[in-house]
């Protein structure tokens, strides 16, 4: 796991590459390097920051140059042992044991035709000295990020947007539609970028830049195609064996590996499998201040984490999340690159920081299982909504009226069941795609438009339409798997993988996600929806697989939350900041947000009638991000 950056046909590309690489130094504190070469009438410069995990010797150093190819690579290739044997059989001789060299030789042997064979997480740039072409590639599922800015025949790229924004900030403009999208979702979808001139290379794709200015693009893996092929699958397979194999491969490292262990199904399953492979493995879990957990009505996840650790001989480390939120908020906003309003990023950062201080560089996470196996409450809720629509209106209306009058909190505690009921009723009678969008986004279309400058009405329409287009872009007849596919294309890369990468790498730690693996994904979409949600139980196929190693008490426990006590933070730590942003924030001053609409959110939350804590938290993250963007542009102009 590393950080990469570079410039191709770019004025002063060498110094720019050095500056980009320096900004992302936290991604690779173990080493750095730069490669320079002529490319037709221009130059190429590749930069690298190394986090040494596989082959700790200099034979794994980057950029790696060998027989006319130069590679700067971020990621891990979990099937590198198999690919190494295959390449050696054709006469390839390796200098070291790194997966970097395997990737370089695989590229030499197969080029883009071999990309679908790679099993791992990766973003890389490879330069061919013979042709002068630079090719950028991103993994199938968008686990690793790759941002780029194009100008004329040239391109500058980096693992993190902040590097490009810092160095090119004077020429980058904020994309208002991306910010509108972030308000809807509380993150920026992977298909958009917070700056108009920058872009993210899409998952499962490549882009090739040639000295004559030609640019080619290609796709080597399609999640939609995998889902549709899975729907047609009629064979049988052992899901536990697939997940066990993925977990074993994700343990590949020459340094210690630990796990996240929340006590929930996904992290417990992976931790149990990992402990079987590596007895005595360490795990890290979080707890909250007692008063915060009570106010938020949070379940006692720690109790379950301790039970799993005891059963499988895991060395469990507990970290209490009682952060200095006012200090962490701007720091996390900086590291997250784009406006991301999920406070779970703080949890991830603090866990990875503690693990790193203990000498751990690599951690396994259960990320992705909910998206693939229908484990979120929204999946079950949307299924129930279909049944709810069949209930006569004479019965529904009194229920809706009662729930509307109930408070979500008092001054001393919150009521989760009321929050869930209000949330459910906000989408229960809507059409399928609209209901699914409303079940996990922040506002309906009218609320979002009312929060924004009227001139942004067209941007609101665009964002809503994009969601609908993505949701309907498949031929699946299975309602549950349609939701799983939408989540895997939107929610997973746009939010969960994004914040996991940024927050963990801010702590110079690599997080691996065994569920977000091409073989696990193939298996997940071979499972019909009626085996994922059975009666009122979500994620049933995964639960049945996990019973092969986990006790039923853990498998069937109520779902926990890898989140934070937002309501407690808002009512205590962050209340003065909320008032400041509402009245004097840069977004209000710029006319992007309407002050009176913001104040209405604050009042609704303060009264306890509505839970607006997540809305307000994201507005704080958006405000800090926007301040940073304005400051970078001003610094570049001065």
Secondary structure, DSSP 8 states (H G I E B T S, - for coil): -EEEEEEES-TTHHHHHHHHHHHTGGG-BTEEEEEEEEETTEEEEEEEEE---S--SGGG-SSEEETTEEEEEEEEETTHHHHHHHHHHTT---SSS-HHHHHHHHHHHHGGGGGGG--EEEEEEEEETTTTEEEEEE-TT--S--EEEEETTEEEEES-HHHHHHHHGGG--B-HHHHHHHHHHSS--TT--SBTTEEE--TTEEEEE-TTS-EEEEE---HHHHHHHHHT------HHHHHHHHHHHHT--SS-EEEE--SSHHHHHHHHHHHHHSTT-EEEEEEE-HHHHHHHT---HHHHHHHHHHHHT-EEEEEEE---HHHHHHHHHHHTSS----THHHHHHHHHHHHHHTT--EEE--TTHHHHHT-SHHHHHHHHHHHHTTS-HHHHHHHHHHHHHS-SB-SS-B-HHHHHHHHHHTTTTS-HHHHHHHHHSS--HHHHHHHB-GGGHHHHHHHHHHHHHHHHSS----HHHHHHHHHHHTHIIIIIHHHHHHHHHHTT-EEE-TTSSHHHHHHHTTS-HHHHSBTTBSSHHHHHHHTTTS-HHHHTS--------HHHHHHTTTHHHHHHHHHH-HHHHTTSB-HHHHHHHHHHHHHTSS--HHHHHHHHHHHHHHHHHHHHHHHHH-
